[in-house]
Amino acid sequence: MFDPSTETIERDDFCSLAPIGWLHHKMQDSFFLVVGTHSCQGFLQTALGVMIFAKPRFATAVLDEDDLSGRDTLEAVQPLVEAIVAEHRPAAIFLGSTCTPEILKMNVAGCAKPLEALTGVRMYPCRLDGFDPAYTQGEDHVLAAMIERCPTTDAQNIVILGCLSAIEEAEMRLECAAMGLPEPAFLPAESALDLPPIGPNTVLAAVHPYLYGSVSYAQRERGCAIHQTVFPYGPDGTRAFFETLAAAFGKTISYAERERAAWTSCERDVAVLRGRSVSFVSDTLLELPLARTLRAAGMTVKAVGTPNIYRKFHARERAALEGIDVYERPDRFEMFARLDANRPDLVVANLNIANALEGQGFNVKWATELTFQPVHGFNGAPALLGMFAASMRRHDALARTRDRSQTAATPIDLSFFREPARA
């Protein structure tokens, strides 16, 4: 296990601004204003795929020298907010504080109330910096800011927490109706102003393993019940998710047949995965549920490296991986050594090291892809397993091509990642 007192942490995190990519698509009436540097601006313009004819609903308030020397944050941000309101007419603006404002203790959050009073537009202040173990936790901070504005209720209700596609939401609604449960509300919804009531009789069900902060905040501030189970990835996780949700309302419902049917529908892809091995060296916090699902699909999970493990929040997922080596926030070179020793058939890795691992002859699946796809529930299981099967098929096809041509990939020296280049 990872021991921070003896190992050097080599961070490989993606930028925490990435969740804007799926959140601004979900909430069509929102606008994301990021207070940051030119690097933040470059990330938004490139990684989020701004097209030349697009009218994006995110922008960067770039910090200049006078901003860094003590200029009032509200004075700097107000003209931009007024311009955004005039041009885009959003229902809500998310004020994102990035690494530099957090380091300099700039009071970006303190601008929200006066700006809301000035413009009449809802303001949600949220951290979108790189200090979290996983970049996906940017969504966690956004949802925590929205939960703070949710109305209270004493009614018994269900709130599904986490950004989902319309297809995934439809499945949740249909299953809750079939079980005789209250119709679930979703956070976030289609509108940034559509906030579900949360109170002591609310069952809060998170669908992503990176929402620890918002779940903890809701439980602490509203006293709601937390849906403690595995997350709805794969047929096995979806079965447990719905059965536990029914149990929270005093109902005993078996989804065993639905799980069997889901596995059967995925058999073409499962057959490609069965008997193969996989390791995780990634930065999404999806590693535990994905490892559990691939293990259920018949793969051998050699090792799992994950940015963080929240003991209570991830307890069921961790228990489902009994007997598998799980490393919390591991040193990247320790993971390289384990990969070299294990030689798994598939490696799930982040973008920073994916090409280097390909150069070492590994079959690599980009972890980032898994955060943009509708892979939850029984309906999402074929897409989820199909993504991994596609990687295996591609690698097998390339291996056959290399055998015919008697060529091989050019190895890459991984010491490049430890020793910086010298002028």
N, C-alpha and C positions, 0 to 999 in steps of 0.2 A: 504494500500500500504506500501511497505517497506520504512522505514525511517532510514537511517544509523546513525542518531544522537541519536536514542532511542533504537535500537536493536543491539545485538551482532551477528556478522557474524560468522556462523559455516560453514567452507568451506568443501565441499564434492567432490572436483574436481578429475577427472581422470587425468592421466599424459598426457601432451601435446605432448609426443613422439608418441602417438597412431596413428596419421594420417600417419606415415611412413608405417604402415601396409597396407593401401590401395594405397598410392602414389607409393610405390616401385613396387607394382604389376602392376600399370597402366603404369608407365614409365620403360619399361624393360631394357633400356640402361642406367639407372641411378644408382648411389650409394649414400647412406646416411651415412655420417661420423658424428657421434654425439660426441661433446666435453663435457664430463660430468664426473660423478662419478661412483662408482661400483653399485650404485642404478640404474642409467640409464642403465648400462650394463645388470643388472639383469632383468630389465623391457623388454629390447629388446629381451633377450634370452627366456623369459617365455611368456609374454603377446602376443608377435607377433608370437609365435608358431614355433620357429626354430627346425627343425627336425634333427636327428643325421646324415642323409645322405644329407642334404640340403647344398647348397652353397649360403648363404644369401648375399644380396647386401646392408647390413647395418652393421655398426660396431661402437664401442665406443672408442674414445681416452680418456682413463681413466686418470683423474688428480691425480698426485702424489704430495708429499709434496713440492718438488722443483718447481712444476708448480704453487702451491699456494703462494710460497714465492717470486714471481716476475720473474720467468723464462720466456724468450721470447716465446710467444705463437706460432709464426711461426716456431721457432726452434724445438718446441715440436711436432707440427703437421706434418711438412714436411716429415719426414721419413715414417710416416703412409700413407700419400697421395701417395708417390712414390711407396710404396708396393701395395697399392690398384690399382694404374694405371697399374703396371706390371702384377698383377695377374688377375684382373677383366676386364681391358680395357674398362672402362665405357665411355660413351659419355659426361656425366656430373656428377659432384659430388656436393651434397648438404652439406654444412658445417653447422651443427646445433649447435647453442649455447644454452646450457641448463641453469638451475637455478644458479648453482655455478659460471660459467663464467660471467653471467650477474650481479650477486651480487658483484663479485670482479672486475668488469669493464675490463675483459680480452678482448682484441681486436680480437675476432675470425673473425669478418667480414673483418677486415683489412688484413687477411691472403689470402683472395680470389684472389686478383689481382696478387700478386707475385707467388702464387701457379699455377695460370692459365698460367702465362708467363713461368714458369719453366716446366710444364708438357704438355702444349698444350691442356689440358682438361678443358671444361667449368666449372666454379665454381659458385655456387649460395649460398651466405651466407644468413642464415635465423635463426630467433629465434625459438626455440622449448622448451621454458621454461614454468614453471607453474604459471606465473604471469597473464595470461589471465583469464577471468571469466569462459571460457569453454575450455576443452581440444581439441575440434575440431578445434579451431582457429590456431592450428599448421599448418593445411592446408592453412589457410589464409596467414600466413607469407611466406610459400613456394611459393604461387602464386604471392604474392607481389614482391618477389625476381625475379620471372620469368617475370612479367610484365615490370620490369625495363629494361630488355634486349629485349623486343619485338620491332620489327621495327615499324616505323611510316607510316601512310598512309593518304591520303585525300579521298580515295574511301569510298563508302558507304558499310559497311559490318556488319556482326553479329558475335560476339564472345560469345560463351556459356562458362561461368566461373564456374568451379567446377569439381571435379573428378567424372566421370560417367563411367558406364560399356559400353561395345560395343553395347549391346542391347538398352540401354537408348540413346546413341548417334545416333543409327540408326533411332529411332523414331523421334528424333529432326530433322534429315536431311530430312526424308520423309515428315514430316509436313511442314517444311519450303518450300520444293519443291512444295507441294500441294497448298500452299498459294501464290506461285509465289514470294517468298522472296529469297534474296541471300543465297547461301549455307553457313551454319554456320561453323565457325572454333571453335575448342575446346581447352581450356586451363585448365588442362594439356592434351596433346595429347599422342599418343603411344610413341613418342620419347621426351626426355627432351630437345632436340634441336629444336623441331618443335614449333616455337613461332609465333602466328598469329599477323599480323600487327594491331595496335590500333592507331586511330587518332580521330580527331574531328567529323567525320561522322560515327564513329563506334557505334553500339548499343551493349552495354555490358549487357548481361543477366546472372545474378548469379542464380544458381539453388539450392544453399545451404544458409540457413539463418545465417551462421556463417562467411560469407566472407565480412564483413563490411570493414575491413582494406584494402584489395586488391581492392575492388570496389572504395573506397574513393581515394586511391592512383592513380588509373587509371583515375578517373574523374579529379583529381587535376593536374596531370602531363600531361595528353593527351587530356583533354577537351572532352572526349567521352560522349555520352548520356547513362544514366543509365536506364535500363528497370525497371520501378517502377510498381510492381504488387505483388501479392502473389506468393509463390514458388510452383513449379509443384509437389506437394504432393496430392494424391487423385484425383478423377475425377473432383471435383470442382476447385481445385487449378490448375490443368492442363488446364482446359478450360480457366480460366482467364489468365494464362501464355501465351497461344497461341493467344488468342484474342487481348491481349495488345501488343504482339509482332507484330502482323499484323497491328495494329493501328499506331505503330511507323513508318511504311512505307506507311501510308496513305490508308490502306485497312480496310474495314469493313467486318469481317468474323465471323459467328456465329458457335460456337462449342456446342450449346445446345443439339443437337441430339447426338453428340459424348459423351457428358457427361451422358445423359440418358442411352445410350447403355452401358457405362462403369459401371454405378451403377447397371444396370440389370445383367451384367456378374458377379458382386460381391455379388449378392443378398444372396447367401448361407451363406456367412460370415457376411454380414450386418444384416441378420436376427438374428444372435447370439448377435450382439452388440446393436441392436435397443432396446431402453428402459432401458439399463444398464447405470451405471454412472462410471466416470473415473476422477482421479486426477493425476497431474504431479508433481513429486519431483525429477527432474533430472538435468543433467549437460551437455547436448549436444548442446543447443541452437536450437534444433528441436521442442521444446515444443509448440511454437505458431502455426506453420503450422499443426502439428499433432493434436493439440486440435481443430483447425478449421475443419480438415477433419473428425475427430471422431464425432464432433457436427453435421456435415452435414450427417453423417451416422446414426444419430438418437440417439447418446449417450448424456447423460447429463454430461457436464463438470463441476465438482464441484469447482475445483481450479487449477490454473496453477502456478507452481513455476519454474522460469527460471533464469539462471545465469546472463543474461543481456538483456536489451532492447535498441536497437539503434533506436532512435525516428523516423528518416526519413527512414532508411533502412527497419524497421519493421512496418512502419505506416499502410500499407494495412492489414497485418496480425493482427495487434493490433485492427484495426477497425472491422475486421471480428469477433472478440471475444467480441463485445459489450455486456455488462451485465454479463460477467464472471469475477470472481475475479482472477486477474493476479498479481503475486508477483515477483518483481525483486530482485534477490539475497537474498532470504529470510533466516532468521535464521532457522536452521533445526528443532529446537524444537518447534518453532511456527508452522511449517508445520506439525509436528507430532500431535500437539494439534488439528489442523484443520482436519487432517485425522481421528483422533479419534472421532471428532464431526460429520463429514460427512459420515464416513464409506462407501466409494465408492466401487463399485464392482471390480474395477481394479485400480491399482496404477502403474504408469510408474516411475521407480526410478533408481538411479545409483547403481553401484555394492557395494559401501561402506555401504549402508543401506538396501539393498534388503533383505538379510537374516533376519535382525532384524524385518523388516516389515512383512515378511512371518511368523515369530514367533509370531507376534501379530494377526495373522489370516487374513492378507490382501492377496489378489491375486496380485502378483507383476510381472510386465513385465520389463525386463532389458532394460534400455535405450540404452546401448552400442550396442546392437544387431542392432539397427536401422541405425547405421552409416556404416555398412558393407554390406547392402543388396541393390539390384537394385530395388528401390521402387518409382522412379520418373516416371511421365507421365501416360498415360492411360494404357500402358502395365504393368507398375509397380504397379498399383492400387490393383489388386488382391493379390499380394504378401504383400503389405503394410497392407491392411485390414485383410488379412488372418493371419498375425502374431498376431494381437490383438485378433482375433476370436479364434485362437489356444490357447491362454492363458485363455480365458473364458471357452472353452471346457475342458481344462485340470483341471481348478479349479472346475468346476461343477462336473466332474467325481470324483475328490478327495473328494468333499463334500458328494457325494452319498456313496462313500466307507466308509467315517467316520461315516455316519449315520447308516450304516449296522453294523459297528464294535463298535459304540458308543465310539470312541476315538477322541481326538482333538490334534491339534498341541500344543507343549509346549511353553508357552509365554516366550518372551525374555525381560529382563529389559533394556529399552532404556536409562536409566541413565548411562549405560556403556559408551555411546558416549560422555557424557559431562565430567565425572570425570575420569581422567587417573588412571590406576592401580598404587598402591603404594607398594613399596617393604616392 
